[in-house]
Amino acid sequence: MTDMEHKPNGWNLPINQMTDEEWKDYFECRKKYDIKLSVDEEKTQYEKIMSFLHVNEKKFIEESKKMPVLPNMAISYKCFHGLKAMKDFNLYWAKEVYPDEF
């Protein structure tokens, strides 16, 4: 079965409406961004993020999205902003806790 046949819970709610092309992009992003990081990788990524904090806002945001989003924050963000707004985030941890939501 394809990803398109396993859309997340709430896929048909107005906030989560996407075209087939947007769904394909969403699932490609899931493959690209949902990465489990080791403790050392998390530390390195956190240091990278902090190095951009006061220097380059765009780079800070870009690097921040690579850190796994806390599950409760992810489910709340989904409710208020929809799945499309989350496509570039690392949802690895969230998918472990809420496997049918992302």
C-alpha distances in whole Angstrom, upper triangle without the diagonal:
4,7,8,6,8,11,14,17,19,17,19,22,25,25,21,21,20,19,16,18,18,15,14,17,16,13,15,18,16,16,19,21,20,22,24,27,30,33,35,32,33,36,36,34,36,39,38,37,41,42,41,42,45,45,42,40,37,37,37,34,32,32,32,29,28,29,26,27,28,26,28,29,26,25,28,28,24,27,29,28,24,21,22,25,23,21,23,24,23,21,21,23,22,19,20,22,20,16,15,18,17
4,5,5,7,9,13,16,18,15,17,21,23,23,19,18,17,16,13,14,15,11,10,13,13,10,12,15,13,13,16,18,17,20,22,26,29,32,33,30,31,34,34,32,34,37,35,34,38,39,38,39,42,42,39,37,34,33,34,31,29,29,29,26,25,26,24,25,27,24,27,27,24,23,26,25,22,25,27,25,21,18,19,22,20,18,20,21,21,19,19,22,21,17,20,22,19,16,15,16,15
4,5,5,7,9,13,15,12,15,18,20,19,16,16,14,14,11,12,12,9,8,11,10,7,9,12,10,10,14,15,14,17,20,23,26,29,31,28,28,32,31,29,31,34,32,31,35,36,35,36,39,39,35,33,31,30,30,28,25,26,26,22,22,23,21,21,23,21,23,24,20,20,23,22,19,21,23,21,18,14,15,18,17,14,17,18,17,16,16,19,17,14,17,19,16,13,12,13,11
4,5,6,9,12,14,11,13,16,18,18,14,13,11,11,8,10,11,7,7,11,10,8,11,13,12,13,16,18,17,20,23,26,30,32,34,31,31,34,34,31,33,36,34,33,37,38,36,37,40,40,36,34,31,31,32,29,27,28,28,24,24,25,23,23,25,23,25,25,21,20,23,22,18,21,23,21,17,14,14,18,17,15,18,19,19,18,19,21,20,17,20,21,18,15,13,14,12
4,6,9,12,14,11,13,16,19,19,15,15,14,14,11,14,14,11,11,14,13,11,14,16,15,16,19,20,19,22,24,28,31,34,36,33,32,36,36,34,35,39,37,36,39,41,39,40,43,43,40,37,35,35,35,32,30,31,30,26,26,28,25,25,26,23,25,26,22,21,24,23,20,22,24,23,19,16,17,21,19,18,21,22,22,19,20,22,20,17,20,21,18,15,12,14,13
4,6,9,11,10,12,15,18,18,14,15,14,15,13,15,15,11,12,14,12,10,14,15,13,14,17,18,16,19,21,25,28,31,33,30,29,33,34,31,32,36,35,33,36,38,37,37,41,41,38,35,33,33,33,29,28,29,28,24,24,25,22,22,23,20,22,23,19,18,21,21,17,19,22,20,17,14,16,19,17,16,19,19,19,16,17,19,17,13,16,17,14,11,9,10,10
4,7,8,6,9,12,14,14,10,11,11,12,11,13,12,8,10,13,10,9,13,14,12,14,17,17,16,19,21,25,28,30,33,30,29,32,33,30,31,35,33,31,35,37,35,35,38,38,35,33,30,31,30,27,26,27,26,22,23,23,21,20,21,18,20,20,17,15,18,18,14,16,18,17,13,11,12,16,14,13,17,17,17,15,16,18,15,13,16,17,13,11,8,9,8
4,6,6,9,11,14,13,10,12,12,14,14,16,14,11,13,14,11,10,14,14,12,14,17,16,15,18,20,23,26,28,31,28,27,30,31,28,29,33,32,30,33,35,33,33,36,37,34,31,29,29,29,25,25,26,24,20,21,21,18,17,18,15,16,17,13,12,15,14,11,13,16,15,11,9,12,14,13,13,16,16,16,13,14,15,12,10,13,13,10,8,5,5,5
4,6,8,9,13,12,10,12,14,16,16,19,16,13,16,17,14,14,18,17,15,18,21,20,18,21,22,26,28,30,33,31,29,32,33,30,31,35,34,31,34,37,35,35,38,39,36,33,31,32,31,27,27,28,26,22,23,23,20,18,18,15,16,17,14,11,14,14,11,11,15,15,11,10,13,16,14,15,19,18,18,15,16,17,13,12,15,14,10,9,6,5,7
4,5,5,9,9,7,9,12,15,16,18,15,13,17,17,14,15,19,18,17,20,22,21,20,23,25,28,31,32,35,32,30,34,35,31,32,35,34,32,35,37,35,34,37,38,35,32,31,31,30,27,27,28,26,23,24,24,21,19,20,17,16,17,14,11,13,13,10,9,12,12,9,9,12,14,14,15,19,18,19,16,19,19,15,15,17,16,13,13,9,7,9
4,6,8,8,5,7,8,11,12,14,12,10,13,14,12,13,16,16,15,18,20,19,19,22,24,27,31,33,35,32,30,34,34,31,32,35,34,32,34,37,35,34,37,38,35,32,29,30,30,26,26,27,26,22,24,24,22,20,21,18,19,18,15,13,15,14,11,11,14,13,9,8,10,13,13,13,17,17,19,16,19,20,16,15,18,18,14,14,10,9,9
4,6,8,6,6,9,11,12,15,13,12,15,17,14,16,19,19,18,21,24,23,22,26,28,31,35,36,39,36,34,37,38,35,35,39,37,35,38,40,38,37,40,40,37,34,32,33,33,29,29,30,29,25,27,28,25,23,24,21,21,21,18,16,17,17,13,13,15,14,11,11,12,15,16,16,20,21,22,20,22,23,20,19,22,21,18,17,14,12,13
4,6,5,6,10,13,15,17,15,14,18,18,16,18,21,20,20,23,25,24,23,27,29,31,35,36,38,36,34,37,38,34,34,38,37,34,36,39,36,36,38,39,36,33,31,32,32,28,28,30,28,25,27,27,25,22,23,20,20,19,17,15,15,15,11,10,12,12,9,10,12,14,15,16,20,20,22,20,23,23,20,19,22,21,18,18,15,12,14
4,5,5,9,12,15,17,14,14,18,18,16,19,22,21,21,24,25,24,24,28,30,33,36,38,40,37,35,38,38,35,35,38,37,34,36,38,36,35,37,38,35,31,30,31,31,27,27,30,28,25,27,28,26,23,24,22,21,21,18,16,16,15,12,11,11,11,9,11,11,13,15,17,20,21,23,21,25,25,22,22,25,24,20,21,18,15,16
4,6,9,13,15,17,13,13,17,17,14,17,20,18,19,22,23,22,22,25,28,30,33,34,36,34,31,34,35,31,31,34,33,30,32,35,32,31,33,34,31,28,26,28,27,23,24,26,24,21,24,24,23,20,21,19,19,17,15,13,13,11,9,8,8,7,5,8,9,10,12,14,17,17,20,18,22,22,19,19,23,22,18,19,17,14,14
4,6,10,12,14,11,10,14,14,11,14,16,16,15,19,20,19,19,23,25,28,31,33,35,32,30,33,33,30,30,34,32,29,32,34,32,31,34,34,31,28,26,27,27,23,23,25,23,20,22,23,21,19,20,18,18,17,14,13,14,12,9,9,10,8,5,6,7,9,11,11,15,16,18,16,19,21,17,17,21,20,17,17,14,11,11
4,7,10,12,9,9,13,13,12,14,17,17,17,20,21,21,21,25,28,30,34,36,37,34,33,36,36,32,33,36,34,32,35,37,34,34,36,36,33,30,27,29,29,25,25,27,26,23,25,26,24,22,24,22,22,21,18,17,17,16,12,13,14,12,9,9,8,11,13,13,17,18,21,19,22,24,21,20,24,23,20,20,17,14,14
4,7,8,6,6,10,10,9,12,14,14,15,18,19,19,20,24,27,29,33,35,36,33,32,35,35,31,32,35,33,31,34,36,33,33,35,35,32,29,26,28,28,24,23,26,25,22,23,25,24,22,24,23,23,22,19,18,19,17,14,15,16,13,10,9,8,11,13,12,15,17,20,19,22,24,21,20,24,24,21,20,17,15,14
4,5,5,6,9,10,10,12,14,15,17,19,20,21,22,25,28,31,35,37,38,35,34,37,37,33,35,37,35,33,36,38,35,35,38,37,33,31,28,29,30,26,25,28,27,24,25,27,26,25,27,26,27,26,22,22,23,21,18,19,20,17,14,13,11,14,16,14,17,20,22,21,24,26,24,22,26,27,24,22,20,18,17
4,5,5,6,9,10,11,12,14,15,17,18,20,21,24,27,30,34,36,38,34,34,37,36,33,35,38,35,33,37,38,36,36,39,38,35,32,29,30,31,28,26,28,28,24,25,27,26,25,28,26,28,27,23,23,24,22,19,21,22,19,16,14,12,16,17,14,18,20,22,21,23,26,24,22,25,26,23,21,19,18,16
4,5,5,6,9,10,11,12,14,16,16,18,20,23,26,29,33,35,36,32,32,35,34,31,33,35,33,31,35,36,33,34,36,36,32,30,26,27,29,25,23,26,26,22,23,26,25,25,28,26,28,27,23,23,25,22,20,22,22,19,16,14,12,15,16,13,16,19,21,20,23,26,24,22,26,27,24,23,21,20,17
4,5,5,6,9,10,10,12,14,15,16,17,21,24,27,30,33,34,30,29,33,32,28,30,33,30,28,32,33,30,31,33,33,29,27,24,25,26,22,21,23,23,19,21,23,22,22,24,23,25,23,20,20,21,19,16,18,19,16,13,11,8,11,12,10,13,16,18,18,20,23,21,20,23,25,22,20,19,17,14
4,5,5,6,9,10,10,13,14,15,16,19,22,25,29,31,33,29,29,32,32,28,30,33,31,29,32,34,31,32,35,34,31,28,25,26,27,23,22,24,23,20,20,22,21,20,23,21,23,22,18,18,20,18,15,18,19,16,13,10,9,12,12,10,13,15,17,16,18,21,19,17,21,22,19,17,15,14,12
4,5,5,6,9,10,11,12,14,15,18,22,25,28,31,32,28,28,32,31,28,30,32,30,29,32,34,31,32,35,34,31,29,26,26,27,24,21,23,24,20,20,23,21,22,24,23,25,24,20,21,23,21,18,21,22,19,16,13,11,14,14,11,13,16,17,17,18,22,20,18,21,23,21,19,17,16,14
4,6,5,6,9,10,10,12,14,17,20,23,26,29,30,26,26,29,28,25,27,29,27,26,29,30,28,29,31,31,27,25,22,22,23,20,18,20,20,17,17,20,19,19,23,22,24,22,19,20,22,19,17,20,21,17,15,12,9,12,12,8,10,13,15,15,17,20,19,18,21,23,21,19,18,17,14
4,5,5,6,9,10,10,11,15,18,21,24,27,28,25,24,27,27,23,25,28,26,24,28,29,27,28,30,30,27,24,21,22,22,19,17,19,19,15,16,18,16,16,19,18,20,19,15,16,18,16,13,17,17,14,12,8,7,10,9,6,8,11,12,12,14,17,16,14,18,19,17,16,15,13,10
4,5,5,6,9,10,10,13,17,20,23,26,27,24,24,27,27,24,26,29,27,25,29,30,29,29,33,32,29,27,24,24,24,21,19,20,20,16,16,18,17,17,20,18,21,20,16,17,20,18,15,19,20,17,14,11,10,13,11,8,10,12,12,12,13,16,15,13,16,18,16,14,13,13,9
4,5,5,6,9,10,13,16,19,22,25,26,23,23,26,25,22,25,27,25,24,28,29,27,28,31,30,27,26,22,22,23,20,17,19,19,16,15,18,17,18,21,20,23,22,18,20,22,20,18,21,22,19,17,13,12,14,13,9,10,12,12,13,14,18,17,15,18,21,19,17,17,16,13
4,5,5,6,8,11,14,17,20,23,24,20,20,23,22,19,21,24,22,20,24,25,23,25,28,27,24,22,19,19,19,17,14,15,16,12,12,14,14,14,18,18,20,19,15,17,20,17,15,19,20,17,15,11,10,12,9,6,6,8,9,10,12,15,15,14,17,19,18,16,16,15,11
4,5,5,5,9,12,15,18,21,22,19,19,22,22,19,21,24,22,21,25,26,25,26,29,29,26,24,21,21,21,18,16,16,16,12,12,13,12,13,16,15,18,17,14,15,18,16,14,18,19,17,15,11,11,13,10,7,8,8,8,8,9,12,12,10,13,16,14,13,13,12,9
4,6,6,8,11,14,18,21,22,18,19,22,22,19,22,24,22,22,26,27,26,27,30,30,27,26,23,22,22,20,17,17,18,14,13,15,13,15,18,18,21,20,17,19,22,20,18,22,23,21,18,15,15,16,13,10,10,11,10,10,10,14,14,12,14,17,17,14,15,15,12
4,6,7,11,13,17,20,20,16,17,20,19,16,19,22,19,19,23,24,22,24,27,26,24,22,20,18,19,17,14,14,15,12,10,13,13,15,18,18,22,20,17,20,22,20,19,23,23,21,19,16,15,16,13,10,9,10,9,11,11,15,15,14,16,19,19,17,18,18,14
4,6,9,11,15,17,18,14,14,18,17,14,16,19,17,16,20,21,20,21,25,24,21,20,18,16,16,14,12,11,12,8,7,9,9,11,14,15,18,17,14,17,19,17,16,20,21,18,17,14,14,14,11,8,7,6,5,7,8,12,12,12,14,17,17,16,17,16,12
4,7,9,13,16,17,14,14,17,17,15,17,20,18,18,21,23,22,23,27,27,24,23,21,19,19,16,14,14,13,10,8,9,8,10,12,13,16,15,13,15,18,16,16,19,21,19,17,14,15,15,11,10,9,7,5,5,5,8,9,9,11,13,13,12,14,14,10
4,6,10,13,14,11,11,15,15,12,15,18,17,17,20,22,21,23,26,26,24,23,21,19,19,17,15,13,13,11,8,9,8,11,13,14,18,17,15,18,20,19,19,22,24,22,21,18,18,18,15,13,12,10,7,8,6,9,11,11,12,15,16,15,17,17,14
4,7,10,12,9,9,13,14,12,14,17,17,17,20,22,22,23,27,27,26,25,23,21,20,19,17,15,15,13,10,9,8,11,13,14,17,17,16,18,21,20,20,24,25,24,23,20,21,21,17,16,15,12,9,9,6,8,11,11,11,14,15,15,18,18,15
4,7,8,6,6,9,10,9,11,14,14,15,17,19,20,21,25,25,24,23,22,19,18,18,16,14,13,13,9,8,8,12,13,15,19,18,17,20,22,22,22,26,27,25,25,22,23,22,19,18,16,14,10,12,9,10,14,14,14,16,18,18,21,21,18
4,5,5,6,9,10,10,12,14,15,16,18,20,21,22,26,26,26,25,25,22,20,21,19,16,16,16,13,11,11,15,15,17,21,21,20,23,25,25,25,29,30,29,28,26,27,26,22,22,20,17,14,15,12,12,16,17,15,18,21,20,24,24,22
4,5,5,6,9,10,10,12,14,15,17,18,20,21,25,25,25,25,25,22,20,21,20,16,16,17,14,11,12,15,15,18,20,20,20,23,25,25,26,29,30,29,29,27,28,27,23,24,21,18,15,17,14,13,17,18,17,19,22,22,26,25,23
4,5,5,6,9,10,11,12,14,15,17,19,20,23,24,24,24,24,21,19,20,19,16,16,17,14,12,14,17,18,21,23,23,23,26,28,27,28,32,32,31,31,29,30,28,25,25,22,20,17,19,17,16,20,21,20,22,25,25,29,28,26
4,5,5,6,8,10,10,12,14,15,17,18,22,22,21,22,21,18,17,18,16,13,13,14,11,10,11,15,16,19,22,21,21,24,26,25,26,29,30,28,28,26,27,25,22,22,19,16,14,16,14,15,18,19,19,21,23,23,27,26,23
4,5,5,6,9,10,10,12,14,16,16,20,21,20,20,20,17,15,16,15,11,11,12,9,7,9,12,13,16,19,18,18,21,23,22,23,27,27,26,26,24,25,23,20,20,18,15,12,14,13,13,16,18,17,19,21,22,25,24,22
4,5,5,6,9,10,11,12,15,15,19,19,20,20,20,17,15,17,16,13,12,14,12,10,12,15,16,19,21,20,21,24,25,24,26,29,29,28,29,27,28,26,23,23,20,18,16,18,17,16,19,21,21,22,25,26,29,27,25
4,5,5,6,9,10,11,13,15,18,18,18,18,19,15,14,16,15,11,12,14,11,11,13,16,18,21,24,22,22,26,27,26,27,31,31,29,30,28,28,26,23,23,20,18,16,19,18,18,21,23,23,24,26,27,30,29,26
4,5,5,6,9,10,11,13,16,16,15,16,16,12,11,12,11,8,8,10,8,7,11,13,15,19,21,19,19,23,24,22,24,27,27,25,26,24,24,22,19,19,16,14,13,16,15,16,18,20,21,22,24,25,27,26,23
4,5,5,6,9,10,11,14,15,15,15,16,13,10,12,12,9,8,11,10,8,11,13,14,18,20,18,19,22,23,21,24,27,26,25,26,25,25,22,20,21,17,15,14,16,16,16,19,21,21,22,24,25,28,26,24
4,5,5,6,9,10,13,13,14,15,16,13,11,13,14,10,10,14,12,11,15,17,18,22,24,22,22,26,26,25,27,30,29,28,29,28,28,25,23,24,20,18,17,20,20,20,22,25,25,26,28,29,32,30,28
4,5,5,7,9,12,12,12,13,13,10,8,11,11,7,9,12,11,11,15,17,19,22,24,22,22,26,26,24,26,29,29,27,28,27,26,24,21,22,18,17,16,19,20,20,22,24,25,27,28,29,31,29,27
4,5,5,6,10,10,10,10,11,8,6,8,9,6,6,10,9,9,13,14,17,20,22,19,19,23,23,21,23,26,25,24,25,24,24,21,19,19,16,14,14,18,18,19,20,23,24,25,26,27,29,27,25
4,5,5,8,9,10,11,13,10,7,10,12,9,9,13,13,12,16,16,18,22,23,20,21,25,25,23,26,28,27,26,28,27,27,23,22,23,19,18,18,21,21,21,23,26,26,27,29,30,32,30,28
4,6,8,7,9,11,12,10,8,12,13,10,11,15,15,15,18,20,22,25,26,24,25,28,28,26,28,31,30,28,30,29,28,25,24,24,21,20,20,23,24,24,26,28,29,30,32,33,35,33,30
4,6,5,5,7,9,6,5,9,10,9,10,13,14,14,18,19,21,25,26,23,23,27,26,24,27,29,28,26,28,27,26,23,22,22,19,18,19,22,23,24,25,28,29,30,31,32,34,31,29
4,6,7,7,9,9,6,9,11,10,10,13,15,15,18,18,20,24,24,21,22,26,25,22,25,28,26,24,27,26,26,22,21,22,19,18,19,22,24,24,25,28,29,29,30,32,33,31,28
4,6,7,11,10,8,11,14,13,13,17,18,18,22,22,24,27,27,24,25,29,28,25,28,30,28,27,29,29,28,25,24,25,22,21,23,26,27,27,28,31,33,33,34,35,37,34,32
4,7,9,9,8,12,13,13,14,17,18,19,23,23,25,29,29,26,27,30,29,27,29,32,30,28,30,30,28,25,25,25,22,22,23,26,28,29,30,32,34,34,35,36,38,35,32
4,6,5,6,9,10,11,12,15,16,17,21,21,24,27,28,25,25,28,27,24,27,29,27,25,27,27,25,22,22,22,19,19,21,24,26,27,28,30,32,33,33,34,35,32,30
4,6,5,6,9,10,10,13,15,16,19,19,22,25,25,21,22,25,24,21,24,26,24,22,24,24,22,19,19,20,17,17,19,22,24,25,25,28,30,30,30,32,33,30,27
4,5,5,6,9,10,11,13,15,18,18,21,24,25,21,21,24,24,20,22,25,23,20,22,22,20,17,17,17,14,15,17,20,23,24,24,26,29,29,29,30,31,28,25
4,5,5,6,8,10,11,13,17,18,21,24,25,22,21,25,25,21,23,26,25,22,24,23,21,18,18,17,14,14,16,19,21,23,23,25,27,29,29,29,31,28,25
4,6,5,6,9,10,12,15,15,18,21,22,19,19,23,22,19,22,25,23,21,23,22,21,18,17,17,14,13,15,18,20,21,22,24,26,27,27,28,30,27,24
4,6,5,6,9,11,13,13,16,19,20,16,16,20,19,16,18,21,20,17,19,18,17,14,13,14,11,10,13,16,18,19,19,21,24,24,24,25,27,24,21
4,6,6,7,10,13,13,17,19,21,18,17,20,21,18,19,22,21,18,19,18,17,14,13,13,9,9,11,15,17,18,19,21,23,24,24,25,26,23,20
4,5,5,8,11,12,16,19,21,18,17,21,21,19,20,24,23,20,21,20,19,17,15,15,11,10,11,14,16,17,18,20,22,23,24,24,26,24,21
4,5,6,9,9,12,16,17,14,14,18,18,15,18,21,20,18,19,18,18,15,13,14,10,9,9,12,14,15,16,18,20,21,21,22,24,22,19
4,5,7,8,12,14,16,13,12,16,16,14,15,18,18,16,16,15,14,12,10,10,7,5,6,9,12,13,13,15,17,19,19,20,21,19,16
4,6,9,12,15,17,15,14,17,19,16,17,21,21,19,19,17,17,15,12,12,8,6,6,9,10,12,13,15,16,18,19,19,21,19,16
4,6,9,12,15,13,12,16,17,15,17,20,20,19,19,17,18,16,13,13,11,8,6,9,9,10,12,14,15,16,17,18,21,19,16
4,6,9,12,10,9,13,15,14,15,18,19,18,17,16,17,15,12,13,11,7,5,6,6,6,8,10,11,12,14,14,17,15,13
4,6,8,7,6,10,11,10,12,15,15,15,15,14,15,13,10,12,11,7,6,6,8,7,7,10,11,11,12,14,16,14,12
4,6,5,6,9,10,11,12,15,16,16,16,15,18,16,13,15,15,11,10,8,9,6,6,10,10,10,11,14,16,14,13
4,5,5,6,9,10,11,13,15,15,15,14,17,16,13,15,15,12,11,8,9,6,4,8,8,6,7,10,12,10,11
4,5,5,6,9,10,11,13,14,14,15,18,16,14,17,17,14,14,11,13,10,7,11,12,9,9,13,14,12,13
4,6,5,6,9,10,11,12,13,13,16,13,11,14,15,12,12,10,13,11,8,12,13,12,12,15,16,13,13
4,5,5,6,9,10,10,10,10,12,11,8,11,12,9,10,7,10,9,6,9,12,10,9,12,13,10,9
4,5,5,6,9,10,10,10,13,12,10,13,15,12,13,10,12,11,8,10,12,10,8,11,11,8,9
4,5,5,6,9,9,11,14,12,11,15,16,14,15,13,15,14,11,13,15,13,12,15,15,11,12
4,5,5,6,7,9,11,9,8,12,13,11,13,11,15,14,11,14,16,15,13,16,15,12,11
4,6,5,5,6,9,8,7,10,13,11,13,11,14,14,11,12,15,14,12,14,12,9,9
4,6,6,8,11,11,11,14,16,15,17,15,18,17,14,15,18,16,13,15,14,10,12
4,6,9,11,10,11,14,16,15,18,16,20,19,16,18,21,19,16,19,17,14,14
4,7,8,6,8,11,13,13,16,15,18,19,16,17,20,19,17,19,17,14,13
4,6,6,7,9,12,12,15,14,17,18,14,15,19,18,15,16,14,11,10
4,5,5,7,10,10,12,11,14,16,13,13,16,16,13,14,12,9,7
4,5,5,9,10,13,13,16,18,15,16,19,20,17,17,16,13,10
4,6,8,9,12,12,16,17,15,16,20,20,17,18,17,14,12
4,6,6,9,8,12,14,12,13,16,16,15,15,15,12,9
4,6,8,9,12,14,13,13,17,18,16,16,15,13,9
4,7,9,12,14,14,14,17,19,18,18,18,16,12
4,6,9,11,10,12,15,16,15,16,17,14,11
4,6,8,9,10,12,14,14,14,16,14,11
4,6,5,6,9,10,10,10,12,10,8
4,6,5,7,9,10,10,12,12,9
4,5,5,7,9,9,13,12,11
4,5,5,6,7,10,8,8
4,5,5,4,7,7,6
4,6,6,9,10,10
4,6,9,9,10
4,6,6,7
4,6,7
4,6
4
